[in-house]
Amino acid sequence: MLPHFPVAKETLDKSVVARRCAPARAVDCQGGYGMWKEAFDAGKGDVFTISVAEIVSVRGQAIAAQPPH
């Protein structure tokens, strides 16, 4: 699951191919958002500019590479 990943508006616009009829289940991302916003405001955080599909793929690879708990 990716509860929070900041993307540029242009990235989101290019990545959305259809709108869902039913709203998606809300996910609590305030903790992750707060940490990112603080870093962003300090000039140490940024947004993804690759497609959402690429973000999901990269994160999936990183998760798969982690040793089991």
mmCIF file of the N, C-alpha and C atoms, coordinates in Angstrom:
data_MODEL
# 
_entry.id   MODEL 
# 
loop_
_atom_site.group_PDB 
_atom_site.id 
_atom_site.type_symbol 
_atom_site.label_atom_id 
_atom_site.label_alt_id 
_atom_site.label_comp_id 
_atom_site.label_asym_id 
_atom_site.label_entity_id 
_atom_site.label_seq_id 
_atom_site.pdbx_PDB_ins_code 
_atom_site.Cartn_x 
_atom_site.Cartn_y 
_atom_site.Cartn_z 
_atom_site.occupancy 
_atom_site.B_iso_or_equiv 
_atom_site.pdbx_formal_charge 
_atom_site.auth_seq_id 
_atom_site.auth_comp_id 
_atom_site.auth_asym_id 
_atom_site.auth_atom_id 
_atom_site.pdbx_PDB_model_num 
ATOM 1   N N  . MET A 1 1  ? 0.840   -1.163  0.000   1.00 0.00 ? 1  MET A N  1 
ATOM 2   C CA . MET A 1 1  ? 0.000   0.000   0.000   1.00 0.00 ? 1  MET A CA 1 
ATOM 3   C C  . MET A 1 1  ? 0.896   1.240   0.000   1.00 0.00 ? 1  MET A C  1 
ATOM 4   N N  . LEU A 1 2  ? 0.455   2.249   -0.689  1.00 0.00 ? 2  LEU A N  1 
ATOM 5   C CA . LEU A 1 2  ? 1.152   3.531   -0.729  1.00 0.00 ? 2  LEU A CA 1 
ATOM 6   C C  . LEU A 1 2  ? 0.235   4.587   -0.150  1.00 0.00 ? 2  LEU A C  1 
ATOM 7   N N  . PRO A 1 3  ? 0.256   4.760   1.174   1.00 0.00 ? 3  PRO A N  1 
ATOM 8   C CA . PRO A 1 3  ? -0.684  5.700   1.765   1.00 0.00 ? 3  PRO A CA 1 
ATOM 9   C C  . PRO A 1 3  ? -0.421  7.149   1.398   1.00 0.00 ? 3  PRO A C  1 
ATOM 10  N N  . HIS A 1 4  ? 0.803   7.475   1.041   1.00 0.00 ? 4  HIS A N  1 
ATOM 11  C CA . HIS A 1 4  ? 1.108   8.866   0.681   1.00 0.00 ? 4  HIS A CA 1 
ATOM 12  C C  . HIS A 1 4  ? 2.277   8.890   -0.285  1.00 0.00 ? 4  HIS A C  1 
ATOM 13  N N  . PHE A 1 5  ? 2.063   9.473   -1.439  1.00 0.00 ? 5  PHE A N  1 
ATOM 14  C CA . PHE A 1 5  ? 3.180   9.767   -2.330  1.00 0.00 ? 5  PHE A CA 1 
ATOM 15  C C  . PHE A 1 5  ? 2.818   11.019  -3.116  1.00 0.00 ? 5  PHE A C  1 
ATOM 16  N N  . PRO A 1 6  ? 3.562   12.099  -2.850  1.00 0.00 ? 6  PRO A N  1 
ATOM 17  C CA . PRO A 1 6  ? 3.247   13.381  -3.482  1.00 0.00 ? 6  PRO A CA 1 
ATOM 18  C C  . PRO A 1 6  ? 3.617   13.379  -4.957  1.00 0.00 ? 6  PRO A C  1 
ATOM 19  N N  . VAL A 1 7  ? 2.704   13.816  -5.795  1.00 0.00 ? 7  VAL A N  1 
ATOM 20  C CA . VAL A 1 7  ? 2.963   13.893  -7.231  1.00 0.00 ? 7  VAL A CA 1 
ATOM 21  C C  . VAL A 1 7  ? 2.659   15.296  -7.735  1.00 0.00 ? 7  VAL A C  1 
ATOM 22  N N  . ALA A 1 8  ? 3.347   15.661  -8.800  1.00 0.00 ? 8  ALA A N  1 
ATOM 23  C CA . ALA A 1 8  ? 3.078   16.938  -9.453  1.00 0.00 ? 8  ALA A CA 1 
ATOM 24  C C  . ALA A 1 8  ? 1.694   16.860  -10.100 1.00 0.00 ? 8  ALA A C  1 
ATOM 25  N N  . LYS A 1 9  ? 0.996   17.973  -10.163 1.00 0.00 ? 9  LYS A N  1 
ATOM 26  C CA . LYS A 1 9  ? -0.332  18.008  -10.784 1.00 0.00 ? 9  LYS A CA 1 
ATOM 27  C C  . LYS A 1 9  ? -0.278  17.472  -12.210 1.00 0.00 ? 9  LYS A C  1 
ATOM 28  N N  . GLU A 1 10 ? 0.743   17.851  -12.951 1.00 0.00 ? 10 GLU A N  1 
ATOM 29  C CA . GLU A 1 10 ? 0.889   17.395  -14.340 1.00 0.00 ? 10 GLU A CA 1 
ATOM 30  C C  . GLU A 1 10 ? 1.034   15.872  -14.399 1.00 0.00 ? 10 GLU A C  1 
ATOM 31  N N  . THR A 1 11 ? 1.755   15.294  -13.427 1.00 0.00 ? 11 THR A N  1 
ATOM 32  C CA . THR A 1 11 ? 1.927   13.844  -13.365 1.00 0.00 ? 11 THR A CA 1 
ATOM 33  C C  . THR A 1 11 ? 0.582   13.172  -13.146 1.00 0.00 ? 11 THR A C  1 
ATOM 34  N N  . LEU A 1 12 ? -0.191  13.684  -12.222 1.00 0.00 ? 12 LEU A N  1 
ATOM 35  C CA . LEU A 1 12 ? -1.501  13.101  -11.936 1.00 0.00 ? 12 LEU A CA 1 
ATOM 36  C C  . LEU A 1 12 ? -2.421  13.256  -13.144 1.00 0.00 ? 12 LEU A C  1 
ATOM 37  N N  . ASP A 1 13 ? -2.427  14.428  -13.760 1.00 0.00 ? 13 ASP A N  1 
ATOM 38  C CA . ASP A 1 13 ? -3.267  14.664  -14.937 1.00 0.00 ? 13 ASP A CA 1 
ATOM 39  C C  . ASP A 1 13 ? -2.948  13.675  -16.056 1.00 0.00 ? 13 ASP A C  1 
ATOM 40  N N  . LYS A 1 14 ? -1.669  13.396  -16.264 1.00 0.00 ? 14 LYS A N  1 
ATOM 41  C CA . LYS A 1 14 ? -1.264  12.475  -17.338 1.00 0.00 ? 14 LYS A CA 1 
ATOM 42  C C  . LYS A 1 14 ? -1.525  11.014  -16.982 1.00 0.00 ? 14 LYS A C  1 
ATOM 43  N N  . SER A 1 15 ? -1.567  10.707  -15.681 1.00 0.00 ? 15 SER A N  1 
ATOM 44  C CA . SER A 1 15 ? -1.691  9.317   -15.243 1.00 0.00 ? 15 SER A CA 1 
ATOM 45  C C  . SER A 1 15 ? -3.124  8.841   -15.103 1.00 0.00 ? 15 SER A C  1 
ATOM 46  N N  . VAL A 1 16 ? -4.063  9.745   -14.897 1.00 0.00 ? 16 VAL A N  1 
ATOM 47  C CA . VAL A 1 16 ? -5.456  9.352   -14.709 1.00 0.00 ? 16 VAL A CA 1 
ATOM 48  C C  . VAL A 1 16 ? -6.095  9.096   -16.072 1.00 0.00 ? 16 VAL A C  1 
ATOM 49  N N  . VAL A 1 17 ? -6.587  7.883   -16.257 1.00 0.00 ? 17 VAL A N  1 
ATOM 50  C CA . VAL A 1 17 ? -7.218  7.546   -17.533 1.00 0.00 ? 17 VAL A CA 1 
ATOM 51  C C  . VAL A 1 17 ? -8.743  7.492   -17.418 1.00 0.00 ? 17 VAL A C  1 
ATOM 52  N N  . ALA A 1 18 ? -9.242  7.267   -16.209 1.00 0.00 ? 18 ALA A N  1 
ATOM 53  C CA . ALA A 1 18 ? -10.692 7.222   -16.008 1.00 0.00 ? 18 ALA A CA 1 
ATOM 54  C C  . ALA A 1 18 ? -10.991 7.549   -14.553 1.00 0.00 ? 18 ALA A C  1 
ATOM 55  N N  . ARG A 1 19 ? -12.143 8.093   -14.344 1.00 0.00 ? 19 ARG A N  1 
ATOM 56  C CA . ARG A 1 19 ? -12.578 8.412   -12.991 1.00 0.00 ? 19 ARG A CA 1 
ATOM 57  C C  . ARG A 1 19 ? -13.458 7.294   -12.479 1.00 0.00 ? 19 ARG A C  1 
ATOM 58  N N  . ARG A 1 20 ? -13.242 6.884   -11.249 1.00 0.00 ? 20 ARG A N  1 
ATOM 59  C CA . ARG A 1 20 ? -14.057 5.836   -10.645 1.00 0.00 ? 20 ARG A CA 1 
ATOM 60  C C  . ARG A 1 20 ? -15.426 6.387   -10.298 1.00 0.00 ? 20 ARG A C  1 
ATOM 61  N N  . CYS A 1 21 ? -16.428 5.546   -10.442 1.00 0.00 ? 21 CYS A N  1 
ATOM 62  C CA . CYS A 1 21 ? -17.783 5.963   -10.081 1.00 0.00 ? 21 CYS A CA 1 
ATOM 63  C C  . CYS A 1 21 ? -17.931 6.093   -8.578  1.00 0.00 ? 21 CYS A C  1 
ATOM 64  N N  . ALA A 1 22 ? -17.423 5.124   -7.862  1.00 0.00 ? 22 ALA A N  1 
ATOM 65  C CA . ALA A 1 22 ? -17.547 5.138   -6.406  1.00 0.00 ? 22 ALA A CA 1 
ATOM 66  C C  . ALA A 1 22 ? -16.262 5.701   -5.805  1.00 0.00 ? 22 ALA A C  1 
ATOM 67  N N  . PRO A 1 23 ? -16.385 6.490   -4.760  1.00 0.00 ? 23 PRO A N  1 
ATOM 68  C CA . PRO A 1 23 ? -15.180 7.012   -4.122  1.00 0.00 ? 23 PRO A CA 1 
ATOM 69  C C  . PRO A 1 23 ? -14.328 5.886   -3.540  1.00 0.00 ? 23 PRO A C  1 
ATOM 70  N N  . ALA A 1 24 ? -13.028 6.054   -3.600  1.00 0.00 ? 24 ALA A N  1 
ATOM 71  C CA . ALA A 1 24 ? -12.123 5.068   -3.017  1.00 0.00 ? 24 ALA A CA 1 
ATOM 72  C C  . ALA A 1 24 ? -12.167 5.170   -1.499  1.00 0.00 ? 24 ALA A C  1 
ATOM 73  N N  . ARG A 1 25 ? -11.805 4.101   -0.840  1.00 0.00 ? 25 ARG A N  1 
ATOM 74  C CA . ARG A 1 25 ? -11.747 4.085   0.619   1.00 0.00 ? 25 ARG A CA 1 
ATOM 75  C C  . ARG A 1 25 ? -10.695 5.084   1.082   1.00 0.00 ? 25 ARG A C  1 
ATOM 76  N N  . ALA A 1 26 ? -11.052 5.921   1.998   1.00 0.00 ? 26 ALA A N  1 
ATOM 77  C CA . ALA A 1 26 ? -10.119 6.927   2.518   1.00 0.00 ? 26 ALA A CA 1 
ATOM 78  C C  . ALA A 1 26 ? -9.015  6.253   3.320   1.00 0.00 ? 26 ALA A C  1 
ATOM 79  N N  . VAL A 1 27 ? -7.816  6.728   3.146   1.00 0.00 ? 27 VAL A N  1 
ATOM 80  C CA . VAL A 1 27 ? -6.659  6.215   3.871   1.00 0.00 ? 27 VAL A CA 1 
ATOM 81  C C  . VAL A 1 27 ? -6.081  7.360   4.696   1.00 0.00 ? 27 VAL A C  1 
ATOM 82  N N  . ASP A 1 28 ? -5.743  7.073   5.935   1.00 0.00 ? 28 ASP A N  1 
ATOM 83  C CA . ASP A 1 28 ? -5.158  8.099   6.788   1.00 0.00 ? 28 ASP A CA 1 
ATOM 84  C C  . ASP A 1 28 ? -3.702  8.292   6.397   1.00 0.00 ? 28 ASP A C  1 
ATOM 85  N N  . CYS A 1 29 ? -3.409  9.415   5.764   1.00 0.00 ? 29 CYS A N  1 
ATOM 86  C CA . CYS A 1 29 ? -2.042  9.696   5.327   1.00 0.00 ? 29 CYS A CA 1 
ATOM 87  C C  . CYS A 1 29 ? -1.496  10.956  5.985   1.00 0.00 ? 29 CYS A C  1 
ATOM 88  N N  . GLN A 1 30 ? -2.158  11.413  7.028   1.00 0.00 ? 30 GLN A N  1 
ATOM 89  C CA . GLN A 1 30 ? -1.743  12.670  7.657   1.00 0.00 ? 30 GLN A CA 1 
ATOM 90  C C  . GLN A 1 30 ? -0.327  12.613  8.216   1.00 0.00 ? 30 GLN A C  1 
ATOM 91  N N  . GLY A 1 31 ? 0.063   11.474  8.796   1.00 0.00 ? 31 GLY A N  1 
ATOM 92  C CA . GLY A 1 31 ? 1.421   11.357  9.332   1.00 0.00 ? 31 GLY A CA 1 
ATOM 93  C C  . GLY A 1 31 ? 2.463   11.495  8.246   1.00 0.00 ? 31 GLY A C  1 
ATOM 94  N N  . GLY A 1 32 ? 2.294   10.750  7.172   1.00 0.00 ? 32 GLY A N  1 
ATOM 95  C CA . GLY A 1 32 ? 3.233   10.823  6.048   1.00 0.00 ? 32 GLY A CA 1 
ATOM 96  C C  . GLY A 1 32 ? 3.200   12.178  5.376   1.00 0.00 ? 32 GLY A C  1 
ATOM 97  N N  . TYR A 1 33 ? 2.008   12.730  5.233   1.00 0.00 ? 33 TYR A N  1 
ATOM 98  C CA . TYR A 1 33 ? 1.885   14.046  4.611   1.00 0.00 ? 33 TYR A CA 1 
ATOM 99  C C  . TYR A 1 33 ? 2.580   15.105  5.457   1.00 0.00 ? 33 TYR A C  1 
ATOM 100 N N  . GLY A 1 34 ? 2.378   15.054  6.752   1.00 0.00 ? 34 GLY A N  1 
ATOM 101 C CA . GLY A 1 34 ? 2.989   16.036  7.644   1.00 0.00 ? 34 GLY A CA 1 
ATOM 102 C C  . GLY A 1 34 ? 4.505   16.002  7.570   1.00 0.00 ? 34 GLY A C  1 
ATOM 103 N N  . MET A 1 35 ? 5.077   14.791  7.549   1.00 0.00 ? 35 MET A N  1 
ATOM 104 C CA . MET A 1 35 ? 6.538   14.664  7.446   1.00 0.00 ? 35 MET A CA 1 
ATOM 105 C C  . MET A 1 35 ? 7.023   15.211  6.107   1.00 0.00 ? 35 MET A C  1 
ATOM 106 N N  . TRP A 1 36 ? 6.308   14.868  5.018   1.00 0.00 ? 36 TRP A N  1 
ATOM 107 C CA . TRP A 1 36 ? 6.703   15.367  3.703   1.00 0.00 ? 36 TRP A CA 1 
ATOM 108 C C  . TRP A 1 36 ? 6.579   16.888  3.635   1.00 0.00 ? 36 TRP A C  1 
ATOM 109 N N  . LYS A 1 37 ? 5.472   17.442  4.118   1.00 0.00 ? 37 LYS A N  1 
ATOM 110 C CA . LYS A 1 37 ? 5.238   18.889  4.053   1.00 0.00 ? 37 LYS A CA 1 
ATOM 111 C C  . LYS A 1 37 ? 6.311   19.650  4.810   1.00 0.00 ? 37 LYS A C  1 
ATOM 112 N N  . GLU A 1 38 ? 6.697   19.135  5.969   1.00 0.00 ? 38 GLU A N  1 
ATOM 113 C CA . GLU A 1 38 ? 7.757   19.782  6.743   1.00 0.00 ? 38 GLU A CA 1 
ATOM 114 C C  . GLU A 1 38 ? 9.069   19.783  5.953   1.00 0.00 ? 38 GLU A C  1 
ATOM 115 N N  . ALA A 1 39 ? 9.408   18.639  5.355   1.00 0.00 ? 39 ALA A N  1 
ATOM 116 C CA . ALA A 1 39 ? 10.631  18.559  4.543   1.00 0.00 ? 39 ALA A CA 1 
ATOM 117 C C  . ALA A 1 39 ? 10.519  19.446  3.307   1.00 0.00 ? 39 ALA A C  1 
ATOM 118 N N  . PHE A 1 40 ? 9.356   19.463  2.671   1.00 0.00 ? 40 PHE A N  1 
ATOM 119 C CA . PHE A 1 40 ? 9.150   20.282  1.477   1.00 0.00 ? 40 PHE A CA 1 
ATOM 120 C C  . PHE A 1 40 ? 9.321   21.763  1.806   1.00 0.00 ? 40 PHE A C  1 
ATOM 121 N N  . ASP A 1 41 ? 8.706   22.185  2.893   1.00 0.00 ? 41 ASP A N  1 
ATOM 122 C CA . ASP A 1 41 ? 8.799   23.591  3.307   1.00 0.00 ? 41 ASP A CA 1 
ATOM 123 C C  . ASP A 1 41 ? 10.234  23.985  3.640   1.00 0.00 ? 41 ASP A C  1 
ATOM 124 N N  . ALA A 1 42 ? 11.043  23.012  4.082   1.00 0.00 ? 42 ALA A N  1 
ATOM 125 C CA . ALA A 1 42 ? 12.444  23.274  4.419   1.00 0.00 ? 42 ALA A CA 1 
ATOM 126 C C  . ALA A 1 42 ? 13.356  23.121  3.203   1.00 0.00 ? 42 ALA A C  1 
ATOM 127 N N  . GLY A 1 43 ? 12.755  22.854  2.021   1.00 0.00 ? 43 GLY A N  1 
ATOM 128 C CA . GLY A 1 43 ? 13.551  22.684  0.804   1.00 0.00 ? 43 GLY A CA 1 
ATOM 129 C C  . GLY A 1 43 ? 14.220  21.330  0.697   1.00 0.00 ? 43 GLY A C  1 
ATOM 130 N N  . LYS A 1 44 ? 13.754  20.345  1.486   1.00 0.00 ? 44 LYS A N  1 
ATOM 131 C CA . LYS A 1 44 ? 14.370  19.015  1.487   1.00 0.00 ? 44 LYS A CA 1 
ATOM 132 C C  . LYS A 1 44 ? 13.439  17.926  0.970   1.00 0.00 ? 44 LYS A C  1 
ATOM 133 N N  . GLY A 1 45 ? 12.256  18.290  0.498   1.00 0.00 ? 45 GLY A N  1 
ATOM 134 C CA . GLY A 1 45 ? 11.299  17.325  -0.029  1.00 0.00 ? 45 GLY A CA 1 
ATOM 135 C C  . GLY A 1 45 ? 10.846  17.769  -1.403  1.00 0.00 ? 45 GLY A C  1 
ATOM 136 N N  . ASP A 1 46 ? 10.322  16.853  -2.171  1.00 0.00 ? 46 ASP A N  1 
ATOM 137 C CA . ASP A 1 46 ? 9.880   17.184  -3.524  1.00 0.00 ? 46 ASP A CA 1 
ATOM 138 C C  . ASP A 1 46 ? 8.681   16.326  -3.875  1.00 0.00 ? 46 ASP A C  1 
ATOM 139 N N  . VAL A 1 47 ? 8.279   16.361  -5.128  1.00 0.00 ? 47 VAL A N  1 
ATOM 140 C CA . VAL A 1 47 ? 7.160   15.563  -5.619  1.00 0.00 ? 47 VAL A CA 1 
ATOM 141 C C  . VAL A 1 47 ? 7.649   14.650  -6.726  1.00 0.00 ? 47 VAL A C  1 
ATOM 142 N N  . PHE A 1 48 ? 6.945   13.548  -6.925  1.00 0.00 ? 48 PHE A N  1 
ATOM 143 C CA . PHE A 1 48 ? 7.251   12.657  -8.044  1.00 0.00 ? 48 PHE A CA 1 
ATOM 144 C C  . PHE A 1 48 ? 6.810   13.321  -9.338  1.00 0.00 ? 48 PHE A C  1 
ATOM 145 N N  . THR A 1 49 ? 7.606   13.164  -10.368 1.00 0.00 ? 49 THR A N  1 
ATOM 146 C CA . THR A 1 49 ? 7.233   13.662  -11.694 1.00 0.00 ? 49 THR A CA 1 
ATOM 147 C C  . THR A 1 49 ? 7.139   12.526  -12.704 1.00 0.00 ? 49 THR A C  1 
ATOM 148 N N  . ILE A 1 50 ? 7.431   11.289  -12.274 1.00 0.00 ? 50 ILE A N  1 
ATOM 149 C CA . ILE A 1 50 ? 7.234   10.124  -13.135 1.00 0.00 ? 50 ILE A CA 1 
ATOM 150 C C  . ILE A 1 50 ? 5.772   9.710   -13.028 1.00 0.00 ? 50 ILE A C  1 
ATOM 151 N N  . SER A 1 51 ? 5.315   8.853   -13.929 1.00 0.00 ? 51 SER A N  1 
ATOM 152 C CA . SER A 1 51 ? 3.909   8.461   -13.921 1.00 0.00 ? 51 SER A CA 1 
ATOM 153 C C  . SER A 1 51 ? 3.555   7.686   -12.657 1.00 0.00 ? 51 SER A C  1 
ATOM 154 N N  . VAL A 1 52 ? 2.278   7.676   -12.331 1.00 0.00 ? 52 VAL A N  1 
ATOM 155 C CA . VAL A 1 52 ? 1.809   6.933   -11.163 1.00 0.00 ? 52 VAL A CA 1 
ATOM 156 C C  . VAL A 1 52 ? 2.146   5.455   -11.326 1.00 0.00 ? 52 VAL A C  1 
ATOM 157 N N  . ALA A 1 53 ? 2.006   4.910   -12.531 1.00 0.00 ? 53 ALA A N  1 
ATOM 158 C CA . ALA A 1 53 ? 2.350   3.506   -12.768 1.00 0.00 ? 53 ALA A CA 1 
ATOM 159 C C  . ALA A 1 53 ? 3.818   3.247   -12.443 1.00 0.00 ? 53 ALA A C  1 
ATOM 160 N N  . GLU A 1 54 ? 4.701   4.168   -12.822 1.00 0.00 ? 54 GLU A N  1 
ATOM 161 C CA . GLU A 1 54 ? 6.126   4.012   -12.517 1.00 0.00 ? 54 GLU A CA 1 
ATOM 162 C C  . GLU A 1 54 ? 6.380   4.100   -11.011 1.00 0.00 ? 54 GLU A C  1 
ATOM 163 N N  . ILE A 1 55 ? 5.682   5.003   -10.329 1.00 0.00 ? 55 ILE A N  1 
ATOM 164 C CA . ILE A 1 55 ? 5.837   5.129   -8.875  1.00 0.00 ? 55 ILE A CA 1 
ATOM 165 C C  . ILE A 1 55 ? 5.465   3.812   -8.204  1.00 0.00 ? 55 ILE A C  1 
ATOM 166 N N  . VAL A 1 56 ? 4.326   3.250   -8.585  1.00 0.00 ? 56 VAL A N  1 
ATOM 167 C CA . VAL A 1 56 ? 3.862   1.992   -7.999  1.00 0.00 ? 56 VAL A CA 1 
ATOM 168 C C  . VAL A 1 56 ? 4.868   0.884   -8.284  1.00 0.00 ? 56 VAL A C  1 
ATOM 169 N N  . SER A 1 57 ? 5.403   0.841   -9.490  1.00 0.00 ? 57 SER A N  1 
ATOM 170 C CA . SER A 1 57 ? 6.382   -0.181  -9.858  1.00 0.00 ? 57 SER A CA 1 
ATOM 171 C C  . SER A 1 57 ? 7.669   -0.048  -9.040  1.00 0.00 ? 57 SER A C  1 
ATOM 172 N N  . VAL A 1 58 ? 8.186   1.165   -8.936  1.00 0.00 ? 58 VAL A N  1 
ATOM 173 C CA . VAL A 1 58 ? 9.423   1.399   -8.179  1.00 0.00 ? 58 VAL A CA 1 
ATOM 174 C C  . VAL A 1 58 ? 9.229   1.050   -6.711  1.00 0.00 ? 58 VAL A C  1 
ATOM 175 N N  . ARG A 1 59 ? 8.109   1.483   -6.121  1.00 0.00 ? 59 ARG A N  1 
ATOM 176 C CA . ARG A 1 59 ? 7.835   1.182   -4.711  1.00 0.00 ? 59 ARG A CA 1 
ATOM 177 C C  . ARG A 1 59 ? 7.652   -0.318  -4.519  1.00 0.00 ? 59 ARG A C  1 
ATOM 178 N N  . GLY A 1 60 ? 6.985   -0.969  -5.458  1.00 0.00 ? 60 GLY A N  1 
ATOM 179 C CA . GLY A 1 60 ? 6.809   -2.418  -5.360  1.00 0.00 ? 60 GLY A CA 1 
ATOM 180 C C  . GLY A 1 60 ? 8.140   -3.148  -5.388  1.00 0.00 ? 60 GLY A C  1 
ATOM 181 N N  . GLN A 1 61 ? 9.050   -2.699  -6.233  1.00 0.00 ? 61 GLN A N  1 
ATOM 182 C CA . GLN A 1 61 ? 10.384  -3.306  -6.303  1.00 0.00 ? 61 GLN A CA 1 
ATOM 183 C C  . GLN A 1 61 ? 11.140  -3.093  -4.996  1.00 0.00 ? 61 GLN A C  1 
ATOM 184 N N  . ALA A 1 62 ? 11.036  -1.889  -4.432  1.00 0.00 ? 62 ALA A N  1 
ATOM 185 C CA . ALA A 1 62 ? 11.723  -1.593  -3.175  1.00 0.00 ? 62 ALA A CA 1 
ATOM 186 C C  . ALA A 1 62 ? 11.169  -2.456  -2.040  1.00 0.00 ? 62 ALA A C  1 
ATOM 187 N N  . ILE A 1 63 ? 9.852   -2.621  -1.997  1.00 0.00 ? 63 ILE A N  1 
ATOM 188 C CA . ILE A 1 63 ? 9.226   -3.443  -0.958  1.00 0.00 ? 63 ILE A CA 1 
ATOM 189 C C  . ILE A 1 63 ? 9.637   -4.901  -1.119  1.00 0.00 ? 63 ILE A C  1 
ATOM 190 N N  . ALA A 1 64 ? 9.653   -5.390  -2.354  1.00 0.00 ? 64 ALA A N  1 
ATOM 191 C CA . ALA A 1 64 ? 10.021  -6.786  -2.616  1.00 0.00 ? 64 ALA A CA 1 
ATOM 192 C C  . ALA A 1 64 ? 11.478  -7.058  -2.244  1.00 0.00 ? 64 ALA A C  1 
ATOM 193 N N  . ALA A 1 65 ? 12.334  -6.050  -2.332  1.00 0.00 ? 65 ALA A N  1 
ATOM 194 C CA . ALA A 1 65 ? 13.749  -6.215  -2.033  1.00 0.00 ? 65 ALA A CA 1 
ATOM 195 C C  . ALA A 1 65 ? 14.047  -6.226  -0.537  1.00 0.00 ? 65 ALA A C  1 
ATOM 196 N N  . GLN A 1 66 ? 13.083  -5.834  0.285   1.00 0.00 ? 66 GLN A N  1 
ATOM 197 C CA . GLN A 1 66 ? 13.297  -5.798  1.732   1.00 0.00 ? 66 GLN A CA 1 
ATOM 198 C C  . GLN A 1 66 ? 13.284  -7.219  2.290   1.00 0.00 ? 66 GLN A C  1 
ATOM 199 N N  . PRO A 1 67 ? 14.179  -7.481  3.246   1.00 0.00 ? 67 PRO A N  1 
ATOM 200 C CA . PRO A 1 67 ? 14.153  -8.809  3.862   1.00 0.00 ? 67 PRO A CA 1 
ATOM 201 C C  . PRO A 1 67 ? 12.868  -9.017  4.660   1.00 0.00 ? 67 PRO A C  1 
ATOM 202 N N  . PRO A 1 68 ? 12.392  -10.254 4.748   1.00 0.00 ? 68 PRO A N  1 
ATOM 203 C CA . PRO A 1 68 ? 11.167  -10.519 5.519   1.00 0.00 ? 68 PRO A CA 1 
ATOM 204 C C  . PRO A 1 68 ? 11.386  -10.204 6.998   1.00 0.00 ? 68 PRO A C  1 
ATOM 205 N N  . HIS A 1 69 ? 10.295  -9.841  7.662   1.00 0.00 ? 69 HIS A N  1 
ATOM 206 C CA . HIS A 1 69 ? 10.362  -9.523  9.100   1.00 0.00 ? 69 HIS A CA 1 
ATOM 207 C C  . HIS A 1 69 ? 10.400  -10.777 9.926   1.00 0.00 ? 69 HIS A C  1 
# 
